[in-house]
Structure formats: structure tokens, C-alpha cells
């Protein structure tokens, strides 16, 4: 994360993980935004008076790892990129700093609401290569997860396999009213788990406003004033569109082009700055 942004975050009041745990917002309305890391500084400066920053063990920047599962023909990806209102996503989200992992099902309903259900996974090691075979190789694991998945997922878990992993760094903020969370993801890395193909989006920042119902949002107002507009971006779908030869990307092309354009623009700016230096 650039020094300027880190300085802004370090001056904001902190909120601990224990207090944050009471602001789960498992039933919520999500709005995503995609911008460049250089535009992020202006937003953070404007947002600082209205938000706390989550702090864990003295750090305000958390490392995340996510492993996504899908059917062999990628039906979850297809439903998302085709714009189906009712869709699901299955992933294992690992919080690398604390060593905690959760099996998560995210559902989007036809009212635009996101529902997230999760269960803790004991002993899951995101860095272990065999983790990518999580459901395929371990019958005990499947039995342990079966009640949870039967209750929350409409797919047959035995037919699923890992498709994509990604890593990123996240800052989590919460408004003073504690009715809204804001996450900021940077340093996005993707890896296709079967081909091994990889890609990095170092200059892209993904912001997501997560609020209970239609509660007031300082972030939405500030983003609108800065002309940073909603931009739906699923990290799973973008990663698959970047790296998989087996999925259709026609409907993803506008978003993919927008994200790559941001990266190329920042690359050129970096080259110009280096040349001047």
C-alpha cells in the first residue's frame, strides 16, 4: 500500500476485532467500486472523519487468501456473468494473519441482497498445495461439511472442484454509527488452480460498501462526489476471465477491459515517474 494511504489510515481511530464481531451484517446490501490506488488516497482523506479502521495485533492491513470451488463446467461463474439474480458462490476464506479459515456460501437473491453463511474449518492450511483438493480427497472432510452445505448450497459438493485461488490485502473500516462496513482490497493476485496460470493487478483497488438495509452511508456520498461510481466486480469472475480458457468471457469483456485499462494507465504513469526521476 502506498505510503500516503498508509499515513491516512494510521491517523484514523482504531476498532478491535472483538467489537467488529458484533457488526457482522450477514444479511446486507453490497455495493462495489473499482478504482486505481492513486484515487484511493483522496477518498480516504475525505472518509477519515466518519470511520474507524479495524486493527488486529497492531496491524491495520490484513492478508487474505481465498479458494473458490465450482462445477467442472463452471456453472457458478456462468450464472454470475450471465447476470442471474439468484446465484451462489462457494469458497474457503483464510485470514492469514490469524490462521483462521471459513467455508463460506454466498447467495445473491433477486432483491439484490447478499446472504453469507459460513462454518469454521479446523486445521485448514491455505498455503498447502493439497488444500486445492479439499473436497475431492478427504471423505471425512466431506462428511463434516455435509450438514452445512446441504443447508446452504444447492450444488452437489461431490461434483465440485477448486477453480481459482486469490490473495489480496484488505483494510476494513466501519462507520461511527456501526451500521456499515467498508472493505478496501489491494494487491490482487490470481492463480488458476488446475493450469497454474497466474495474474496480478497491482494498481487496482476494490471497494465494497456493506450496509444493513438502506442505512445512511458516508462512503456512498463521498464516492459519488469523487466520481467513483459503482462497478460490479467479482474477484472470482475476473480471475477466471483472466486465466481460464474454458469459460466464456463475452459478457465480462467491458469489466475486464475497464480493469486492465486502469492497470495499464498506472503502469504508464509509473514509467513516466521513473523516467523523470
C-alpha positions in Angstrom: 0.0 0.0 0.0 1.4 3.4 -0.9 2.8 5.5 2.0 0.3 8.3 1.5 -2.6 6.0 2.1 -1.0 4.2 5.0 -0.4 7.6 6.7 -4.1 8.5 6.4 -5.2 5.1 7.8 -2.7 5.2 10.7 -4.2 8.5 11.9 -7.8 7.2 12.0 -9.2 5.8 15.2 -9.0 2.1 15.6 -11.6 -0.6 16.3 -10.8 -4.0 17.6 -11.8 -7.4 16.3 -14.0 -8.1 19.3 -16.0 -5.0 18.7 -16.1 -5.7 15.0 -17.5 -9.2 15.5 -20.8 -7.6 16.6 -21.1 -5.9 13.2 -21.4 -9.0 11.1 -24.1 -7.8 8.6 -24.6 -11.3 7.2 -27.8 -10.1 5.6 -26.9 -6.9 3.8 -26.8 -4.8 0.7 -23.4 -4.7 -1.0 -22.2 -2.1 -3.5 -18.8 -2.5 -5.2 -16.5 0.1 -6.7 -13.3 -0.3 -8.6 -10.7 2.4 -8.9 -6.9 2.9 -9.0 -4.8 3.1 -5.9 -3.8 6.7 -6.6 -7.5 7.8 -6.5 -8.0 5.9 -3.2 -6.0 8.4 -1.3 -8.5 11.2 -2.0 -11.3 9.0 -0.8 -9.6 8.0 2.4 -8.8 11.6 3.2 -12.5 12.6 2.8 -13.7 9.5 4.7 -11.4 9.7 7.7 -13.7 11.8 9.9 -16.5 9.2 9.6 -14.9 5.8 10.0 -12.9 3.6 12.4 -10.2 1.2 11.0 -10.1 -2.4 12.2 -6.8 -3.2 13.9 -5.5 -6.6 14.8 -2.3 -7.2 16.7 -1.2 -3.6 15.9 -1.8 -4.0 12.1 -4.5 -2.3 10.0 -3.7 -4.3 6.9 -4.7 -7.9 6.7 -3.6 -10.7 4.3 -6.4 -12.8 2.8 -6.4 -16.0 0.8 -9.5 -17.3 -1.0 -10.0 -20.7 -2.7 -13.1 -20.9 -5.0 -15.0 -24.0 -6.0 -17.2 -24.6 -8.9 -18.6 -27.4 -11.1 -16.4 -28.8 -13.9 -18.3 -26.7 -16.4 -18.2 -23.6 -14.1 -21.9 -23.1 -13.6 -21.5 -20.7 -10.7 -19.3 -18.5 -12.9 -21.7 -18.7 -15.8 -24.7 -17.7 -13.7 -22.8 -14.7 -12.4 -21.5 -13.5 -15.8 -24.9 -14.0 -17.3 -26.5 -11.8 -14.7 -28.7 -14.3 -13.0 -30.4 -12.7 -10.0 -30.3 -15.8 -7.9 -26.8 -17.2 -7.7 -24.3 -18.8 -5.3 -20.6 -18.9 -4.6 -18.6 -21.4 -2.6 -15.2 -20.5 -1.2 -12.8 -21.0 1.6 -11.7 -17.7 3.0 -8.5 -17.7 5.1 -7.4 -14.9 7.3 -3.6 -15.4 7.0 -2.6 -13.3 10.0 -4.8 -15.1 12.5 -4.7 -18.6 10.8 -8.5 -18.8 10.8 -10.4 -20.3 7.8 -14.1 -20.5 7.0 -16.0 -22.4 4.5 -18.5 -19.9 3.0 -21.6 -19.9 0.9 -22.6 -16.5 -0.6 -26.0 -16.2 -2.1 -27.4 -13.2 -4.0 -31.2 -13.1 -4.2 -33.5 -11.5 -6.7 -33.9 -8.4 -4.4 -30.2 -7.6 -4.7 -29.5 -8.8 -1.1 -26.4 -10.8 -0.2 -26.7 -13.7 2.3 -23.5 -15.2 3.7 -23.3 -18.4 5.7 -20.1 -19.9 7.0 -18.6 -22.5 9.2 -15.1 -22.6 10.7 -12.6 -25.1 9.3 -10.1 -26.6 11.8 -6.6 -27.3 10.5 -7.1 -25.9 7.0 -3.7 -24.6 5.6 -4.2 -22.3 2.7 -0.5 -22.5 1.8 -0.6 -26.3 1.5 -0.9 -27.3 -2.2 -3.2 -30.2 -1.3 -5.7 -27.7 0.1 -6.9 -27.3 -3.5 -8.2 -30.8 -3.4 -10.1 -30.1 -0.2 -13.4 -31.8 -1.1 -12.0 -34.3 -3.5 -9.5 -36.3 -1.5 -10.9 -36.4 2.1 -14.1 -38.2 2.8 -14.0 -37.2 6.4 -13.9 -33.6 5.4 -16.9 -34.1 3.1 -18.9 -35.7 5.9 -18.0 -32.9 8.3 -19.1 -30.2 5.9 -22.2 -32.1 4.5 -24.8 -30.7 7.0 -23.7 -27.1 6.5 -23.5 -27.4 2.7 -26.8 -29.3 2.5 -28.5 -26.4 4.3 -27.0 -23.6 2.4 -25.8 -24.8 -1.1 -27.9 -26.1 -3.9 -25.0 -27.9 -5.7 -23.8 -31.5 -5.1 -20.4 -31.0 -3.3 -19.0 -34.2 -4.7 -19.2 -32.7 -8.2 -17.3 -29.6 -7.3 -13.6 -28.9 -7.6 -11.3 -25.9 -6.9 -11.0 -23.5 -9.8 -9.2 -20.4 -8.6 -7.3 -19.0 -5.7 -6.5 -15.4 -5.0 -4.6 -13.3 -2.5 -5.0 -9.7 -1.5 -4.5 -7.2 1.2 -7.6 -5.8 2.9 -8.4 -2.7 5.0 -11.7 -2.9 6.9 -13.5 0.2 8.1 -16.7 0.8 9.9 -18.8 4.0 10.2 -19.2 5.6 13.5 -22.9 4.6 13.6 -21.7 0.9 13.2 -24.4 0.2 10.6 -21.9 -0.1 7.7 -18.6 -1.8 6.8 -16.3 -0.7 4.1 -13.6 -3.0 2.8 -10.7 -2.0 0.5 -8.8 -4.7 -1.3 -5.5 -4.1 -3.0 -2.5 -6.0 -4.4 -4.7 -8.6 -6.1 -3.1 -11.9 -7.1 -4.9 -14.7 -9.0 -3.9 -18.3 -9.8 -5.9 -20.8 -11.8 -5.6 -24.0 -9.7 -5.5 -26.5 -12.5 -3.4 -24.8 -15.1 -1.2 -22.9 -12.7 -1.6 -19.7 -14.8 -1.3 -16.5 -12.7 -2.0 -12.8 -13.0 -1.5 -9.7 -10.8 -3.5 -6.4 -10.7 -1.2 -4.3 -8.5 -2.7 -0.9 -9.2 -6.4 -1.8 -8.8 -8.4 -1.2 -5.6 -11.7 -2.8 -5.0 -14.0 -1.1 -2.5 -17.2 -2.7 -1.2 -19.8 -0.9 0.9 -21.7 -3.4 3.1 -24.7 -2.0 5.0 -27.8 -3.1 6.8 -30.7 -2.4 4.5 -30.7 1.2 3.2 -28.9 2.8 6.2 -27.2 6.1 5.5 -23.7 5.7 4.1 -21.0 8.4 4.3 -18.9 6.4 1.8 -21.5 6.3 -0.9 -21.9 10.1 -0.8 -18.1 10.7 -0.8 -17.5 8.2 -3.7 -20.2 9.9 -5.8 -18.6 13.3 -5.1 -15.3 11.9 -6.2 -16.9 10.5 -9.4 -16.0 6.9 -8.4 -19.1 5.1 -9.5 -20.5 1.5 -8.7 -18.6 -1.1 -10.7 -19.7 -4.7 -10.0 -16.6 -6.8 -9.9 -16.5 -10.4 -8.7 -12.9 -11.3 -7.9 -13.7 -14.9 -8.8 -15.2 -14.0 -12.2 -12.4 -11.5 -13.1 -9.8 -14.1 -12.1 -11.5 -16.8 -14.2 -11.9 -14.4 -17.2 -8.2 -13.5 -17.0 -6.8 -17.1 -16.6 -9.2 -19.8 -17.8 -9.5 -20.9 -21.4 -12.6 -22.9 -20.6 -15.1 -20.1 -19.7 -17.0 -17.6 -21.8 -15.9 -14.0 -21.3 -18.1 -12.1 -23.8 -20.2 -10.5 -21.1 -17.2 -9.9 -18.9 -15.2 -8.0 -21.6 -16.4 -4.5 -20.6 -15.5 -5.0 -17.0 -12.3 -6.8 -17.9 -11.3 -4.0 -20.3 -12.0 -1.4 -17.6 -9.9 -3.1 -15.0 -7.0 -3.7 -17.4 -7.2 -0.1 -18.6 -6.7 1.1 -15.0 -3.6 -1.2 -14.7 -2.1 -0.1 -18.0 -2.7 3.6 -17.1 -0.9 3.2 -13.8 1.9 1.3 -15.4 2.4 4.2 -17.9 2.3 6.7 -15.0 4.9 4.7 -13.1 7.2 4.5 -16.1 6.9 8.3 -16.6 7.7 9.0 -13.0 10.7 6.7 -13.2 11.9 8.4 -16.3 11.6 11.8 -14.7 13.5 10.5 -11.6 
